[in-house]
Amino acid sequence: MFEVISHELPADCPQRFLHRRDLHHDVGAVTIAFDHSLESAHLAWWHGFWGRVGLVKLSSADGAADYLENLRTLDLYDAAAESRDTFPGTQAGVADLFSAYQDSHKWDPGAWWHWNIRMQVQANISSGAFDLNAPYFRLYQQNLAGIQAWTQAHMGNRAGICVPETMRFNGAGYEYETWLSSTPTNCDAASGPYYNARTISTGAEVGLCEQQDRVEPGEQPDRARKLLERVRRRPAGEIRRRPDGE
């Protein structure tokens, strides 16, 4: 939204910012021009998004329902902010674009964590934002060959696929952590106990999400309504969805 039209940066400005020949080392201000057309387009997109998705209002005496409402709204915002390109964003419960640790992430940010991204997927399905799930399905569909190769190499040459819970961009199940001396692997029969190393249900969950998402365009609003109707209220006001989906 901003275009730098003149540059006057402090002399101690880090060298990585001084790569353009038109930057000056003089102490002074940086003049910027605000592009109102970009602002208008940006606001129009977000107003249109919030106007078309199905939001919910939940409340309970203990605040648990209010908390769930907040999480669902944040999942929708995160998905809309970071999952409108080839692949989705995901990172240990929070989106790659957003971190309480500023530019740092406490868990491998280069991997897709299905147990975390599935929250955004379900929020998209229940709100009617089916288009935001396209990058999620593309991630696994385009990496099918890589996942098959990983399964044969790490799961005793078994047939089919074992989708790594923590998966790289090419279907590999590596997890890189700065605080570990070795690299854990997921969907690996030879791996010792480690978080998601022996999780073999991820592929089934991806398939279930696709089945829930795969509806004709004209049925999408009705599908979202039916999914929301599956929510049941307990006397204490607790909001839950039965594990059998009914």
N, C-alpha and C positions, 0 to 999 in steps of 0.2 A: 504493500500500500504506500510505501515511501520510495521516493527516488532521490538519491543524493546528487545534488547539482553543484556543490562546491565542497572541497575537502580542506580542512585545516585541523590536523590532528596533533596532539602533544608529542614532544620529542621522544618521550619514553614509551610511546605506543609499541606494543609487541610487534616484532618484525613480521610475524605471520599475517598481520593486517596491512602491511606496507608492500603489497605485491603489485599494485597498480602504479604506473608511472605518473599519474596525475595526482597522487597523494603528496601532501606537503607535510613537513615536520614542524611547522610553525604552531605555536600554542594559539588556540582559538576555537571557534565554534564550527560545527558541521551544519551547513544549511541544507534543509530538506524541503521537498515539495510534497504535499499530500495529494494522492491520486483519488479523487472522490468517485470516479467511475468504478475503481476496484472496490471501494468501500460499499458502494451501492449494490454491486453484484454479490459481494460477500454476504451482506445483510439479507438480500433477497433470497439467496440459497438457504440460509439458516432459517429464515421465517417460513419458507416453503417446506423445509424438512420438518420442523416442529408442528406445522399445520397438517401434515399428512400422516404422521405416525400416531399410533394409539397409546396415549399416556394413561397412567392409572393414578388414583389417589388412594393410598392405604394409610390406615391409622389404627393404633392400638394403645391401650393404657400404658403398657411398658415400653412403648417406643420402638418395638421390634418391627412392626409393620411399616412404620415411617422410615426406618433404616433400609428395609428391603425396597421401598419405593425409590429412595435416594440412589441405591446401588443400581437399580434398573435404569433410571434416568441417566446416570453416569455411563453405564454400558452403552446406551444409545448414542450419547454424545461422543464417547471415545471411538465407537465404530464409524460414525459419520465423519469424524475428524481425520481418521487415519486409514480407513479401509475402502477407499474409493479408487484404488488403482489395481495393479496386477495381482498382488498378494495382500493379505490382511496384515494388520499390525497386532502384536501381542507381546506381553512380557510379564510373566510372573504375577498375574493379577491386575496389573495396570498397563495401560497402553504404552507403546514405545515412545510416543511423543510426550508423555507425561510421567514425571518421576518426582517423588518427594525428596529425592537426593540430587535434584537439579540435573546435571549431566551424567550422573552415575546410576548404574543399575546393580542391584545386589545379586541378581541371578542372570545367567547367560542371556543377554539381550539379542544375540544372533540366532536364537532358536525359537521355534513356535511351540508354545506350551498349550496343548489341547485342553487340559483341565481348566485353564484360565480363559482361553479364547471362546470356549463353549458358552460362557455366560453372555458374551456379546451376541453370539449366534442365536441363543434362545430369546434374548431381548428383541432382536431383529424379527424373529419369526412371530412372536406374540404381539408385536406392534404393527406388523404389516410392512416392515422395511426389508422386504425380501431381497431387494437389489444389493443391499450391503453384505449379503452372504455370498455373493458370486465370487469374490476373491478368496474366501475361505474354502469353498469347494474346488476352486481352480488350483489352490495350493496342493491338495492331495491328488487331484486328477492328473495334473501335469507331472507329478513326481511318482506316478505309479510304478514305472519301470525301475526307478531308483529304490523305491521301497521294496520291490520284489527282490532286487539284487541284495539289499541289506538283509532281508529275511533269510535268503539262501545262505548267506555268508555267516550270519550270527545266530540263526535259529535251527541249526542242524540240517540245513538244506531242505527244510520243510516246504511243502507246497503252499500256495497262497501268499498272503502278506501279513506281516506284523507291523502295524503302524507305530513308530516310536512316539511315545508320549511327548518327549522333547526332541523335536525334529529340525534338522538344518534345511536350508533352501533346496537341497538336492535329494532329500529323502533319507539322509543318513541320521543315525540316532545318537550322535555325539552331543555331549553337554560340556561346554568350556567354562570353567570357573577359575577366577584368579586366586581363590583361596584353597584350591586343591592342587596337590602335586601330580596327580594323574587325571586323565580324562574319562569320566564315567560314560558308559554306553547304555542305551535303552533298547528294549527288544533284543536282548542278548542272553541266550541260554547259559553262557559261561560266566556271566556277571555275578558277583556277590550281591548281597542285599544293599540296595541304595535307592532311596526315594522311588523313582519310577522305572528302575532298571528292569523289573519283571512285570510291568504293567502290560497286559496283552489285550485289553478291552478297548483301546483307543479307536482301532479301525471300526469296531462295531458301533461305537458312539458316532463316528463320522457318518456311517451309513444311516443310522437312525435320524440324525439331523437332516440328512439329504431327503429322507423319506418324508419328514415333517415339512420340509421346505418346498418339495416338488408339487406344486399345485398350478393350475392354469391361472393366468393373470386375472381373469374375471372372478376367480374364487378366492383370491388373496384376502380381501377385507373380511369375508365370511369365515375364512380359515383362522384369521387372527382372533376374531370374536369367539370362535369355538374354543381356541386354546385358552383364552382368558377365562372362559366359563368353567374350565376344569379346575380353577382355583377354588378351594373349599375353605370356609371359615369355621374355626373352632369357637366354643363359647368364650374362651379367654381373648379372642380377637386375633389369634395366630393365623397367619396366612400360609397356606401350604398347598402343594400339588401332590396328589397321590402318586406313588412310585410306578403304578401300573398305567399312569397317564389318563385314568378315567376321572 
